[in-house]
Amino acid sequence: CDTNYHYFHVISLVINGFKKYMILFFTSPPLQPFPWSRCSVPKLKRSVLGFLPVLSWLPRYSLRDNALGDLTSGISVGIMHLPQGMAYALLASVPPVFGLYTSFYPVLVYFIFGTSRHISIGTFAVISIMIGSVTEKLAPDSNFPSLNETNGTGGVDLAARDAYRVQIAASTTVLCGLFQILLGMMRFGFVVTYLSEPLVRGYMTGAATHVVASQLKYVFGIDPARFSGPLSQVYLLIDICRLLPETNIGALVVSLVALVVLITVKELNTCYEKKLPMPIPIELIVVSPQHLTMISVILLKPPSPPDISLWGSVVGDAFAVAIVGYAINISLGKTFGLKHGYKVDSNQELVALGLSNTAGGFFQCYAVTSSLSRSLIQESTGGKTQVAGVISSVIVLVTVLQLGTLFEELPKAVLACIVFVNLKGMFRQFLDIPALWKSNKVDLMVWLVTLVCTVLLNLDIGLAASIAFSLLTVIFRSQLPRYSILGRVPGTELYLDTDTYEEVKEIPGVIIFRSSTTMYYTNAELYLDALLEKVVSGCVCVSGCVCMCGGGGVCVNWAFDQQGTGSDQDSEIGSYGDNHITQAASTGSESESGKSADNSTHTIILDLSTASFVDTVTVKILKNVCVHMCCLTLFVSTPVCVVEQLSIAGFFCESIPKSCLFATVHDAVLHSLRVHGDKDRPQYECVLDMSSTTKM
């Protein structure tokens, strides 16, 4: 006893010493670098902590605050890993024990490199079915014939088939991980922004239908033919219906009983979530009675290099798995990060997931991502850090080492039922349809098209088609913006759409035109057509000088005067101010709904506040407006970056000087009325009515 106490005492001293050293190193003030050194110590420290996030939080890990919650959470998640890993291995078309390997190695890698504290890395139904589509496509049963020695009939060499499928899955996973690492190193974490939430949810729902179709053969105990390519799911369902008279009654009864038990206990777990210390591990219980008397010890398989010759056949599928897996992972990570107040680095998450897949592929694992069900359990049972993930992987390790062979042959009908029950959350996403119908019908179209494409065109082609359709909706919406004429809200400096707001009034002689989106080559002609339709009919030929406005909140028409042409400076705007606009607007009060009755338009104001860039087509259109419009033309609220692009494109010239830039619509209106008001309109001393309200 004294010897054991001495050993434990020495070990505790070493651990405490290492912990104090790590805290001192990562919290001490940075050392001053040598003058000739380009890589300073602070930069090196930031780089190391950015690449190895575990070093930033593990030295500060509080046993008192986090240990109990992480232990409880880790055990709960580890118990979930066991049945889910084995069940999802069927989706990947590999033996169940490789699902356990996939629940072990990648979790340890993510513990070191990941930035999310609450997501549970491991097997996931959508990624598993994507890997399964690759393995079954490259290693169909027909490629592994064998002769049955008992009756001399043909069969399938299951051992050879499974070994080759494991090799395909591992090679695809390594290539998927390399894609993710490369994208992360190139700071391409933003690529997931092209996968909108309706697209991702529709894709996951469509993938869930693939999962269900692939598992029906185990529920009914039948052996349908394998189909690939577009409409393969339709052909599969037709074949399953054809084989229903051959249903194995025993498999069907086991499946129904398992479904009833799983659904009942899971609902009880949900109802008594706050009273139970951890969820009842019903999934593990339903697979345990089959082999309770068998205990054996196996060793973990050593790492082996992937078969690079397969990469040419799986490159497209690997890239699709990389993008979808990262999209699921970062969406869950950012959700938990916002909820608990910490930052999740999108690029580092891409690297962490890539390293998890790459390392796992060498140990014959298949691709991983975060699981919503396990992540919710990890959070709800008190998990605070990724130490919970390490504890869950220890549970898996003990299971593999001590009970590994028990899971080599399991009732596939029960595993299929486990898959069905865990798809509940995905099928609840059908409730998105009524919600999107009320909120945004374009997003509803993206959701439905993604679902249909995923179901009918398979996972890889369906994803590409869905992304293309989603981008097309953006293009179409930018090509069909809303064009409006703005008027002034009495008593304010606000200018709003005259068709939407009742009390706004147009400034007589001034037409303010605005587009709801950026003008570029796809909608530039439409912009010009709308401008001609709304404006030209009311124009009267006047001098053709041009004014523009830049981003900001003050009048800067002469601040950009680098050519010395800014003769019309607005330093005297205050002498006219709102009284001048109020009086000018009063001359057109007899028109209905705020519309001006004065048809002698002398100024056109183009509000470019929505512009974020300009291209050559836009520059030509704007030049044509300035040259051919026989009105004073003002360009308003142009961002500084757009002004710079216009300068580079040669937009400004002697007839279009920079001295005509304005910041706001109000400044442009004041300038226009100052130029024309003295000649055309009388001035009155009026007081602004600041109590005015605006009704839509």
N, C-alpha and C positions, 0 to 999 in steps of 0.2 A: 504493500500500500504506500509506504514511504517513497519507494522508487517511482511508482506511477505518479504520485503527487509531484515529485521532483521533475519528471518529464513534462507534465502539464504546466508546471510553473515556468520552465524554460521556454516552452512553446508560446505561452501567453506573453512572456517578456519580449520574445522576438516579434510577435504580431504587433504588440503595442509600439515597439520601437520603430518598426517599418511604417506603421500608421502615422506616428508623429513626424517621421522623416518626410513622408509624402505630403502631409499637411504643410510642413515648413517649406518644402520646395515649391509647391504650387500656390502658396499664399504670400511668400516673402516678396519684397520689392525686387524688381528685375535688376540684374547686374548691368552696368554700363558696358556697351560693346566697345571693341577697339575702333579707333577712328576710321581705319581702312576697311573695316568689316561691313559688307553690304547686308548681311543677314544678322540682324540684331537679336539679342536674347529674347526680348518681348515678342518679336515676330516668330521666333522659333517656338517659344512656349505656346503662343496662340495656335500655331500650326499643329503642334503635337496634341494639344487639347482638342482642337477641332477634328483631327483624324481619330483620336482615341478619347471619345467623350467620357469613358469610364474613369479616366484619371481625374476628371474634374469633380465627380460626385462621390466616388468610392472612398477616397481618403476622409471625406466628411460624413460618411455613413453613420447614422445614429442608431445604435442597437436598441436603445430604450424606446425611441419613437417609431422605428420602422420594422424591427426584427419580427415581432409577433405577427403583424399584418402581412409581411412578406412570406412568412412561414405558412400561415393559414392559406393565403392566396396561392402559393406555390404548390401546396398539396392538392388543393382543389383543381387547379389547372392541370397538374400532372395526371390526376385521375381522369380528367377529360381527354388528355392527350392520347391515352391508351386506346380506348375504343374508336375515337375519331381518326387516329392515325391508321389503325387497321382497316377501318371502313373506307376511308378515302384512298387507301392503297388500291382497293378494288377499282375505283374510278380511274386511277392511273394505270390499271392493268398490270400491276406488279404484285408479288406475294405480300400478305399483310405485314410480315415482319419488317419489310422495308419502309412501311409507314411509320414504324416505331423508330427506325434509324433517322427518318426525316424529322421526327419530333425531338431528336436529341442534339445532333451536331449543329444544325443551323442556329438553334436557340443559344448555344454557347458563343457562337461568333457574333450574333446580334447583341448579346450582353456587353461585348467589348466595344463595338463600333456604333450601336444604335443611339438615337437621341430621345426616343419616346420611352416613358417610364411605365406605361400601362398596357401597351399592345402585346398580344401573345403571338409570337412567330411560330409557324409550323405548317401543318397540312391545312388545305382549304379546298372546298368542293370545286369551285370554279377552276382554280389552277390545276387541280388533280384531273379534272375531265379534259382540260386542254392538253395536258401531258399524255393522258390516255388516248386521245385521238391520234397523237403522233405515234405512240408505241403500237397501237393496233394497225395503223396504216402501213408502217414499215415492217411489222412482224405479225402478219395474219396467221391464223391457225393453219391455213393451207400450205404454208411454207415449212411446216414441221410435221410431216407425216410419220407415223410409226405403225408397226404391225403388232396386233394383239396376239400374243403367243397362245392364249387360251383357246380362242375360237378362230384365229386366223384372219380376223377382220381388221380393217384399217382404223387408225385412231390418230391422236395428236400427241407428239412428244412434249409433254408439259414442262419437263425440266429444261430442255433446250430452249423452248419458247420463252419461258419465264426468264431464263438467264439472259437471252438476247434482248428482251424487253427492258430488263433492268439496265442493261448497257445503253440502250437507246435513251431511256429516261435520264440516266446520269450524264450522258453526253449533251443532251438538250439542256439540262440544268446548268452545266458548266458554261455553255455558250450563252445562255440567258444571263448568268451572273456576269460574264465578261461584258456583255452589252450594258448592263446596269452600271458596272464600275466605270466603263468608258464614258457613258453619259454623265455620271456623277462627277468625274474628274473634269469634264468639259463644262461643268456648271449648267447642265441641261435639265435641271430639276423642274424647270418651268414647262417642259414638254407636256406634263400631265394636265396643264391648264386647257389644252385642246380637247381633253375628255371632260365634257360638261357633266354635271351631276345627273341630269336626266339620261344622258348617254350611258354613264356607268351603271346606274340603277336598272335601266332597260336591258343592258348587256348581261348583268348578273342574273336578272330574272330569266332571260332567254337561256343562259347557261344552266340555270337550275332545271329547265325543262329537259335539257340534254342529260343532266344527271339522272333525273327520274326515268327517262326512257332507257338509259343504259342499265338501270338496276331492276327493271321490271322482269327481266329474264330470271333473276334469282328469286324473286317473289313467287313467280308461277312455276319455277322449276323447269323451264323450257330452254331450248337452244336455238334461238333465231339466227338467221344469216347475218353477216356483217356487211354494212353498206358504208360507202364513203362518198364525199363530194356533196354538191347541192342536193337538197331534198332527201338526204340520207335518213333524217329522222322520220320523215313521212313514210318512206319505204320500210323502216324498222318497225314502226307502229302497225303498219299493214301486215307485216310478217308475224308480229306478236299476236295480233288478232286471229290470224290463220292458224296459229299453233295453240290457241287457248283450249281446244278439246283435249290436248295432250298434257294439260296442267298436272303437276305433281301435287296431289292433295296434301301430303305431309308438309311440303315446303310452304304451301299456301296457308295451312293452319298455323304453323310456327310463325309465319310472317304476321298474320292477323293478331295472334296473341302478343307477339313482341311489340307491335304497333300500339295496341291498347295499353300495355304496361308502360311503355316509354312515354306515351302522351299523358297518361294519368299522373305518373310520378313527376314529370316535368312541370305539369300545371300545379301540382302541389308545391314543388320547389319555388315556383313563381309566387304563389299565394302566401307562403310562409317564409319568404326570402329573409325578412328581418328577424325572424325567430330562430331560424336554423343557423348554426355556426358555419356550415358549409352545405352546398347542395348535395342531395342524395345521389351517389354515383350510380344511377340506375343503368347507364350504358355499359359500365364495367360489369355490373351484376348479371346482366342478361347474357353476356358471353362467357362468364366464369363457370357455370355449372357443367359445361361440356367437358372440362379437362381438370377438374379439381384434384384428381388422384395422380395426375402426371406431373412430375417435377424433374427438370433436367437443367443442365448448365451448358450454355454455349458461349462462345467468344465473339466479341465484336469483329467484324470483318476489317482487314487492313485496308488502307487507302490504295486505290489503283487509278492510273491515268485514264481519262476518257478516250473513246475511240474518235479521233479527229476526222477520220474518213467519213463519219456520219454527218458532219457539220453542214456539208453542202446540201443534204436532204432536209435538214431541220432548221435552217437559218431563219426562214420566215416565221415558223412556229415559235422559235426561241425568242425572236424579237417581240412577237405578239404577247407571249407569256411575260416577258420583261416589262412591257408597258402596262399590261393589265395588273400584274402583281404589284407594281409600284403604285399605280393609281389607287388600288384598294388600301395599300399600306399607308400612304401619305394621308389619305382622307381620314382614316381612323386615327392616325397619329396626331393630326392637327385638331381633330375633334376633342380628343382627350387633353391635348396641350392647352387649348383655349379654356376648357372646363377647369383645369387645375392650375392654370397660370404659369406655364413654362413654354419655352420656345422649342419647336421641332424644326430642325434644319432640313429643308427639302433635299438639298444636294447631298448632305451627309447620309440621309436616309437611303438615298439611291445607292451610295457606295456601300453602306452597311448591308442592305438587302442583296447587293451583288456579291459581296464577300461571303455572305451566308450561303447563297446558292452555289458559288464557285467551290467553297470548301466542302459543302455538303455533297456536291457532285462527285468529288474524289472519294467520298465514303459511300457511294452508291445510293445517295438520297435523290429525291426529285424536287422540283421547284417548290418554294415556300412563299408565303406572304402572311399577313396578320389575319386572324380569325375574329370575326365580330363576336361570336358567342363566347369564345374563351377570353377575349379581351374584356368583355363585360363582366365575366366571372372574376377575372383577375382584379378588376377595379372594385367591384361590389363587395368582395371578401376582404378588402383592406390592403391590397397590394399598393405599395408606394414607389417601388423601384424595380429595376430588372433583376434584382436578386430573386424575386419570385419566379422569374423565368429559369434561373439556374436551379432553384429547388425543384421546379417541375421537371427539368431535364434529368435531375438525379432520380426522381421517381421512375422516369422512363428507363434510365440506365439500369436500375435494380431489376426492373421488369424484364429487360432484354437479357441480362446476365443470368438471372435465376429461372425465369419462366419463358425464355425465348421460344423454345420449340413448341410450347403450348399454342402459340399463335400462328404456327405455320399452316395448320388446317383448322379453320373455324367455320361454323355454319354461315354461309354467305347470305342466306335469307335474313338472318338476324342483323348482319352488318349492313345489308341494304336498308333494313328498317331504321337503323341508326342514322344512315344518310338521309332518309326521308324526313325524319323528325328534325334533324338539324337544318333542313332547308326551309323551315317555317318562316324564318325572318325574311328570306328572299321572296317567298311567295306572297308575303304581306305587302310587298312593294307594288302589287297590283292596285293597292289603294291609292297609289300615286295618280292613277288615271282620273278619278273625279276631282282630285285636288288640282291637277294641272289644267283640267278643263275649265275650272273657275279662274285660275290665276294667269296662265300663259299657254295659249293653244299652240304656239310654235314649239315650245318645249314639249308639249304633249305629242306633237308630230315626231319630234326627235326620239322620244321614249318609245312610241309605237313602232316607228320604222326600225329602230335598233332591235327591238324585240323580234319583229318579223324577220329581219335579215339574219339575226343570230340563230333563230330556229330553222329557217329554210336554207341558209347558205353555209351553215356550219360556223364554228367559232372564229376561225382565222379570216375567212373571206367576209363573214358577217361584221367583224370588227372594222375592217378596212372600209366596207360600204357604209357603216354607221358613221365613222369619222368623216367620210366624204360628204354624206348628207348633212351632217351637223355644220360643216364648214360652208356648205352651199346655202344653208339658211341664213348664216351671217352675211354672206355676199348678197343674197336677195334682199335682206333687210336694209343693207347699206345702199342698194340700188333703188330702193323704193322708200326714201325718207319722206318725212312730212315737211312740206313747204308752207310757210305762214307769213302773213303780214302783221307786223307788230304795231301796237299803239301804246300811248302813255297812260298810266294810271293817274288820274287827277290828284294833285297834291304830293306826288312822289317823283322819284327818278327811275321808276320801274317801267319797263316796256314789255308788254305781254301780247300773246296772240289775240287778235281781234275776233277771231271766230270762236274762241273758247271762253273769253272773259267778257262779260256784258258791259262793264263800265269803262273799259279802256277806249281811248279816242285817238284816232290818227291825227298826226300833225299835218295841217293843210300844206300842200305843196311838197311834203316829204313822205316818201314811201320807204319803209324799213322792211327788208326781206331777209328771212333766215331759213336755213335748212337744218334738219334735226341731226344730221350726221356729216362726217367729213366728205368734202368733195374730192374725188379722184377719178381716174380714167374710166371706171365702170359707170359712174353716174354723172359725169361732168356735162354730157349733152342733155341729160334729163334736167339737171340744174338750170342750164341755160334756157331750155324750153319752158320750164316753170317760171323763170324770171321774166321771159318775154310775155308769157300769158298773163301774169299778174301785174306787170309794171309798164311795159312799153306802150300799151294803149292809152295810158294817161300822161305820157311825157310830152313836154313842150320843149322845143329846141332852145337850149341856152348854152352858155360857155362850157367847154368840155374839160374843165380841170378835174383832178382826181385827188381824193384824200383817203387815207387809211388810218386804222386804229390798231395799237398794239396791246398786249396783255398788261393788266394792271388795274388801278383804281383811280388814276388821276389823268388829266388831259396832258398828252405828251406829243401833240402833233408837231411841235417844233423841236422837241427834244431829240428827234432822229435826224434833224436837218444837218446832214453832212455835205450837202451840195450847194448850200447857200440860197435855196429857192424858197425858203419858208417865209414869204412876205406876209401871209395871213396868220399871224400869231394870235393865240387865244388868251393872251394875258388879260384881255378886257372882258372875259366871259362873265365875270361877276357883275358887270354893269348891266347885262341883259338878264342872265340867270333864269330862274323859274318863272318870274313874272312875264318875261318875254314869251316863254313857251305857253304859259297859261292863256295869255291874250291871243297868241296865234291859234291855239287850239279852239278858242271860243268862236272864231270866225267860221268854223265848220260845224257848229253845234246843231244846226238844223238837220244834219244827216241822221239816218237811222242806224242803231246798234253801233255807234261809235265810228261809222264810216264817214269819211270826209266828202262833202259835196263839191269841193273845189277840185276841178280837173286839171288845173294848170300846175302840173308837177314839175318842180325845178330841181329836186334832189332825190337821188336813190341811195339808200344806205344798205350795204350788204353786211349783215352780221355774221362774221366768220368765227364766232367764239367756239363752235364745235370742231373747228379744223385742228388736227394734230400734225398734219404734214401736207405737203403739196407735191405734185408731180408735174411733168412737163405739159401734160394735157390741161391740167388745172391752170397753169401759168398762161397758156395760150387763151383759154376761155376768159380769164380775168382781163387779159390785155384786150381781147375783142370787146368786152363789155366797156372798158375805158375808152376805146377808140370810137366805137359805133354808137354808144348811148349818148344822145344829145342832152344829157343832164349832168349836173354836178354829182359825181359818184363817190361815195364814202365807204370805205371798208373798215368794219368795226371789230374791236376785241380780238385782233389777230395776235396769237401767242408769239412770244419773242423767237422761239425756234422756227416758227413758220416765216417770220420776217427774214430771218437769216437765210432760209431756203429760197425765198423769193429773191433775195439779193444775189445769191449764188447763181440763180437761174436767169439773171439779167432782166428781171421784171421792172426794176426802177430805172427810169430814164429822165430826160428833161421834161417830158410831159406828165410823167408819173413820179414825182419826187418823194423822198422819204419824209419830207417836211409835212406831208399830209396825213401822217399816221395819228390815229386817235385811240384812246384807251377804252372808252365805253360808248354805248349808244347815246347816252345823254350828252356827252361831250360833242359827238358828231352832230346831233340835232342843234345844240347851241351854236356850233360853228356855222351850220347851214343857215340858220335864222339870222345870224349876225351878218353873213354875206348878203342875203337876200331880203332880210326883214326891213332894213333901213329904206330900201327902194320900194318895196311892194306892200308893206304892212305897217299900219300905225302902231304905236307903242302906248300901252296903258299901265298905270300903276295898279297892279292887282296883288292880292294876298293869296298864298297857297292855302287850299282847304286840306289840311293834314288829317282831318277826321274821316276822310273818304274810305269806304270799304270796297273790296273787290269780290264780285260774285261770279261764279262759273255758270 
